[in-house]
Amino acid sequence: MNMIALNNTTTTQPRLKRATVKGKASRTAKPETKGKPAELTLKQNEAVGRPTQANTSTTAKRLINTKSLSREDWLQFRKQGIGSSDAAAACGIHPYISMLELWMIKTGRMSSNIDQSIEGYSPLYWGNTLEPMVAKYYQEHTGNKVRRVNAILQHPNPDKHFMLANLDYAITGSDEVQILECKTAGEHGAKLWKDGVPLYVTCQVQHQLAVTGKQAAHICVLLCGHEAKIYKVERDERLIQSIMEHERLFWQYVQTDTPPTPDHSESAARALKQLYPNTKPSSKVDLTDDDGANKLFEQLLSYRDYMQELEQRHDQVKHQLQTLIADNEVAVFEKGAISWKRSKDSVGLDSKAVIKAHPELLATFSQTRQGSRRFVVLND
């Protein structure tokens, strides 16, 4: 693995000031070798000032010892609040988990990936397996000693008891940094680290600092199995305050059993399919007098027409390029290339012909597929 440089720079952080929890990640802290610190921004917000250091020595409450805790009980405790790995989703900035899906998990309507069995090919499996190796690398290259924290921690303020945290490791004997967060990223996930610590990871670590009252954390990430980097994230009171506000709003959704507004993500689509899997036969809801619903429907029609127009433009340009490529397999351009190759021949089963010749096979090997709801616009 490559040598890394610790980032001792002070990062610029934003104030998350919004009435609704909605945003997207940009960039955050970079290694010291990259030079100047990067901005960390959220939708509808601007970066403001420098980090404000905490003046408190708050100590987290040990909610439960996890060393001998069963997996089932551990999962139940996770549902009692917002953990550090939930923080970004609760704030609406997680790249893979929407607020709606997290709400489904916290209200018991849906299971998370962490609830499912660990398979040898899953990122969760390899993340857990490689975590001790990442921690060992960190100790060897920084000289800092780390220890396991076998507990679910809770914010000591009763007004913030919904804030929970599971730390990977605590760093011992260091006045500079107190928490170690270990990460692994594959080829796809590594792209999120190209400009430094992804915003959703920064949110996770700031949540940990808020719960524990600590001042700084190191993040050691293993990229694509062969490159390790270490970043420092310092406590930012303004960012923590905003994260708390967003998490409090999300927790109100959980406590009142009110689903948050879905976003555009696949995660939200997945959650909606599980939230409303079936329909009442011949049922209908009349929204003609609902101004908000009618506005959304008009937007849907407008976007649909625009997408159709863009698709036509796209196909026209595509066909013109295919004419220029002609019999060649690859075309090279100033800013990239196009491959237009013939795929290999394949052999498939003509199921209709088989059933026609042997109708008894349908009864023997038939399989019922559960239907799913289709979203169809009927205005035409």
C-alpha positions in Angstrom: 0.0 0.0 0.0 1.1 3.5 -0.7 2.4 5.8 2.0 0.0 8.6 2.9 0.2 12.0 4.6 -1.9 13.0 7.5 -4.2 15.9 6.8 -3.5 18.6 9.5 -5.2 21.3 7.6 -8.4 23.0 8.8 -11.3 22.3 6.5 -14.0 24.8 5.5 -17.4 23.5 6.6 -21.0 24.5 5.8 -24.0 25.5 7.8 -26.8 23.1 7.0 -29.6 25.6 7.2 -32.9 24.2 5.7 -36.4 23.6 6.6 -36.5 20.2 4.8 -33.8 17.6 4.8 -32.7 17.5 1.2 -29.2 17.8 -0.3 -26.3 16.2 -2.2 -22.7 15.6 -1.5 -19.8 17.6 -2.9 -16.3 17.6 -1.5 -14.6 17.7 1.8 -11.2 17.4 3.5 -8.1 16.4 1.4 -4.8 14.9 2.4 -2.1 17.4 3.4 -0.2 16.5 0.3 -3.0 17.9 -1.9 -2.4 21.4 -0.6 -5.3 23.7 0.1 -8.4 22.3 1.9 -11.6 21.7 -0.1 -15.0 23.1 0.5 -17.9 21.0 1.7 -21.2 22.1 0.3 -24.8 21.1 0.4 -27.7 22.0 -1.9 -29.1 25.5 -1.0 -26.3 26.2 1.4 -23.0 28.0 1.4 -19.8 27.2 3.2 -19.3 29.6 6.1 -16.2 30.3 8.2 -13.8 28.0 9.8 -14.6 25.1 12.2 -15.6 26.1 15.7 -13.9 23.9 18.3 -16.0 22.6 21.2 -15.5 24.0 24.7 -17.2 21.0 26.4 -15.9 17.8 27.8 -19.1 15.9 27.2 -18.8 12.1 27.8 -21.1 9.7 25.9 -23.4 7.4 27.8 -22.7 3.7 27.3 -26.2 2.5 26.3 -25.4 -1.2 26.1 -22.3 -3.3 26.0 -22.1 -5.1 22.7 -19.3 -7.6 23.5 -21.8 -10.4 24.5 -24.9 -8.8 22.8 -26.7 -11.0 20.3 -27.1 -9.8 16.8 -30.8 -9.7 17.1 -30.7 -7.5 20.3 -28.0 -5.3 18.7 -30.3 -4.7 15.7 -33.2 -3.8 18.1 -31.0 -1.3 19.9 -30.1 0.3 16.5 -33.7 1.0 15.9 -33.9 3.1 19.1 -32.1 6.0 17.6 -30.0 7.4 14.8 -26.5 5.8 14.6 -23.5 7.4 13.0 -23.9 5.3 9.9 -27.5 6.5 9.7 -26.6 10.2 10.0 -26.1 11.0 6.3 -29.3 9.3 5.3 -31.2 11.1 8.1 -29.8 14.3 6.6 -30.8 13.4 3.1 -27.2 13.3 1.7 -26.4 9.6 1.6 -25.5 8.3 -1.9 -27.1 4.9 -1.4 -29.8 5.2 1.3 -32.7 7.7 1.1 -34.5 9.2 4.1 -37.5 7.2 3.1 -35.7 3.9 3.2 -34.0 4.7 6.5 -37.5 5.6 7.9 -38.8 2.3 6.7 -35.9 0.5 8.5 -36.4 2.5 11.7 -40.1 1.9 11.8 -39.7 -1.9 11.2 -41.2 -1.9 7.7 -38.0 -2.9 5.9 -34.7 -4.6 6.7 -31.4 -3.0 5.9 -28.4 -4.6 4.3 -26.8 -4.9 7.7 -29.8 -7.0 8.8 -29.2 -9.5 6.1 -26.8 -12.5 6.1 -23.3 -11.6 5.2 -22.1 -13.3 2.0 -18.6 -13.7 0.7 -19.2 -11.4 -2.3 -20.9 -8.5 -0.4 -19.2 -5.2 0.4 -20.4 -5.6 4.0 -18.6 -8.9 4.3 -15.3 -7.5 3.0 -15.7 -4.3 5.0 -16.0 -6.2 8.2 -13.2 -8.7 7.3 -10.7 -6.0 6.2 -11.4 -3.6 9.1 -8.8 -5.0 11.5 -6.2 -4.9 8.7 -7.0 -1.3 8.0 -6.7 -0.5 11.7 -3.4 -2.4 11.9 -2.1 -0.4 8.9 -3.2 2.8 10.6 -1.3 1.9 13.8 1.9 1.0 11.9 1.9 4.2 9.9 0.9 6.7 12.6 2.3 5.2 15.8 -1.1 5.8 17.4 -2.6 2.9 19.4 -6.2 2.0 19.0 -8.7 -0.1 21.0 -12.1 -1.6 20.3 -15.2 0.2 21.8 -17.6 -2.6 22.5 -20.6 -0.5 23.2 -23.5 1.4 21.6 -22.9 5.0 22.8 -25.7 7.5 23.4 -25.5 11.3 23.5 -25.5 12.3 27.2 -28.0 15.1 26.8 -31.6 13.7 27.4 -32.8 16.0 24.6 -30.5 14.2 22.2 -30.8 10.6 23.3 -31.9 9.7 19.8 -28.2 10.1 18.7 -26.4 6.8 19.0 -22.9 5.8 17.8 -20.9 2.6 17.3 -17.2 3.5 17.0 -14.8 1.3 15.0 -11.9 2.2 17.4 -10.9 4.7 20.0 -7.4 6.2 19.7 -5.5 6.0 23.0 -2.9 8.4 24.3 -3.3 11.1 21.7 -4.2 14.7 22.4 -4.6 15.4 18.7 -7.2 12.8 17.7 -9.4 10.4 19.6 -11.5 8.4 17.1 -10.6 6.1 14.2 -13.1 5.3 11.5 -12.0 2.5 9.1 -13.4 2.4 5.6 -13.0 0.1 2.5 -14.0 1.1 -1.0 -14.1 -0.9 -4.2 -13.8 0.4 -7.7 -17.1 2.1 -7.7 -17.0 3.5 -4.2 -13.4 4.8 -4.6 -14.7 7.4 -7.1 -16.5 9.1 -4.2 -13.1 9.6 -2.5 -11.3 11.3 -5.5 -11.7 14.8 -4.0 -11.2 13.7 -0.4 -13.6 12.5 2.3 -17.1 12.1 0.9 -19.7 14.4 2.5 -21.7 11.4 3.8 -18.6 10.1 5.6 -17.9 13.5 7.1 -21.5 13.6 8.3 -21.0 10.2 10.0 -17.8 11.3 11.7 -19.2 14.6 12.9 -22.1 12.7 14.4 -19.6 10.5 16.3 -17.8 13.6 17.6 -21.1 15.0 18.7 -22.1 11.9 20.6 -18.7 11.4 22.3 -17.8 15.0 22.8 -14.4 14.4 21.2 -12.4 16.9 19.2 -11.1 15.1 16.1 -11.1 11.8 14.3 -8.9 10.0 11.7 -10.4 8.2 8.8 -8.3 5.4 7.3 -9.7 4.2 4.0 -8.5 1.3 1.8 -9.2 2.0 -1.8 -9.6 -0.8 -4.3 -7.7 -3.2 -2.0 -4.3 -1.6 -2.6 -4.1 2.1 -1.7 -4.6 3.5 1.8 -5.2 7.1 2.8 -5.6 8.8 6.2 -7.7 11.9 6.7 -8.3 14.1 9.7 -11.7 15.5 10.4 -11.9 18.1 13.2 -15.0 18.9 15.2 -17.1 21.6 13.7 -19.8 23.0 16.0 -21.8 24.7 13.3 -21.9 21.6 11.2 -22.8 19.4 14.2 -25.6 21.8 15.2 -27.1 21.5 11.7 -26.7 17.7 11.6 -28.6 17.6 15.0 -31.4 19.7 13.6 -31.8 17.5 10.6 -31.6 14.3 12.6 -34.2 15.7 15.1 -36.6 16.4 12.2 -36.0 12.9 10.8 -36.6 11.3 14.3 -39.9 13.2 14.5 -40.9 11.4 11.3 -40.1 8.1 13.0 -41.9 8.9 16.2 -45.0 10.1 14.5 -44.9 7.3 11.9 -45.0 9.9 9.1 -43.0 9.0 6.0 -40.7 11.7 4.8 -40.9 13.1 1.3 -39.2 10.7 -1.2 -36.4 11.8 -3.4 -35.3 10.7 -6.9 -33.1 7.8 -5.8 -33.3 4.1 -6.4 -33.4 3.7 -2.6 -36.6 5.8 -2.4 -38.2 3.7 -5.3 -37.2 0.5 -3.5 -38.8 1.8 -0.2 -42.0 2.9 -2.0 -42.5 -0.6 -3.5 -42.3 -2.1 -0.1 -44.4 0.6 1.6 -47.3 0.3 -0.9 -47.0 -3.2 -2.4 -50.6 -3.9 -3.1 -53.8 -2.0 -4.2 -57.4 -2.1 -3.2 -59.4 -3.5 -6.1 -61.4 -0.8 -8.1 -60.2 1.9 -5.7 -59.7 5.5 -6.7 -58.5 8.7 -5.0 -59.8 12.0 -6.2 -57.1 14.7 -6.1 -58.8 17.2 -8.4 -59.2 19.7 -5.6 -55.7 19.2 -4.2 -53.6 22.1 -5.6 -50.3 20.6 -4.6 -51.1 17.2 -6.2 -52.3 18.9 -9.4 -49.1 20.9 -9.6 -47.0 17.7 -9.2 -49.0 16.0 -12.0 -48.5 19.0 -14.3 -44.7 18.8 -13.6 -44.8 15.1 -14.4 -46.4 15.7 -17.7 -43.9 18.5 -18.5 -40.9 16.4 -17.6 -42.2 13.5 -19.6 -42.6 15.6 -22.7 -39.1 17.1 -22.2 -37.6 13.6 -21.8 -39.2 12.4 -25.0 -37.8 15.4 -26.8 -34.3 14.8 -25.4 -34.5 11.1 -26.2 -35.4 12.0 -29.9 -32.4 14.4 -30.0 -30.2 11.8 -28.5 -31.2 9.1 -30.9 -30.8 11.5 -33.9 -27.2 12.3 -32.9 -26.5 8.6 -32.1 -27.7 7.6 -35.6 -25.5 10.3 -37.3 -22.5 9.0 -35.4 -23.3 5.4 -36.4 -23.2 6.6 -40.0 -19.8 8.1 -39.5 -18.5 5.0 -37.7 -19.8 2.8 -40.5 -18.1 -0.7 -40.6 -15.5 0.2 -37.9 -15.7 -1.1 -34.4 -14.3 2.0 -32.5 -14.4 5.7 -33.2 -12.0 8.0 -31.4 -12.8 11.6 -30.6 -11.1 14.6 -29.0 -12.9 13.9 -25.7 -13.5 10.2 -25.7 -14.4 7.2 -27.9 -17.3 5.1 -29.0 -17.4 1.3 -29.3 -19.9 -0.2 -31.8 -19.1 -3.9 -31.9 -21.1 -6.9 -32.7 -21.9 -9.1 -29.7 -21.2 -12.9 -29.8 -23.9 -15.2 -31.0 -25.8 -16.9 -28.3 -28.1 -19.9 -28.0 -31.4 -19.5 -26.3 -34.4 -21.7 -25.5 -37.6 -21.2 -27.5 -39.9 -21.7 -24.6 -43.1 -21.3 -26.6 -42.0 -24.1 -29.1 -41.1 -26.4 -26.2 -44.4 -25.9 -24.5 -46.3 -26.4 -27.7 -44.4 -29.6 -28.3 -44.6 -30.8 -24.7 -47.5 -29.0 -23.0 -47.2 -31.3 -19.9 -43.9 -29.6 -19.0 -45.8 -26.4 -18.2 -47.7 -28.1 -15.4 -44.6 -29.8 -14.1 -42.2 -26.8 -14.2 -44.5 -23.8 -13.9 -43.6 -20.9 -11.7 -45.8 -18.1 -10.5 -44.2 -14.7 -10.5 -45.7 -12.1 -8.2 -47.0 -9.1 -10.0 -45.8 -5.5 -9.2 -47.5 -2.2 -9.4 -47.1 -0.2 -12.7 -47.1 3.5 -12.8 -49.0 4.6 -15.9 -50.1 8.1 -16.9 -53.6 7.9 -18.3 -54.1 11.6 -19.4 -53.7 10.6 -23.1 
